[in-house]
Amino acid sequence: MQALKILTGVMGVLIVVGVVVLGVVVSGRMAAPKGGGPVVLDEPEGSRIVQVSAAGDRVVALLQGGGPDRMVVLDARSGTVVARMGLAH
């Protein structure tokens, strides 16, 4: 009976520790999303951002100058370029 009481106490402590660790991990991930730094586009000199639109988890930037007009699609979380669209002349 003594061993059962000790085992129950140890398991209770493990449950509490597990819940605390889970709470810390979840709150840490919510507070510090990935890709928090500045996004730098590799575009030709003279390019400028004319318009920016959000579409779900994507950000679309309309660029002019430095060549033909074009759109760059970015992943909103990581800031990486997903696609580039432009018209051929």
Order of alpha helices (4+ residues) and beta strands (2+ residues): alpha-beta-beta-beta-beta
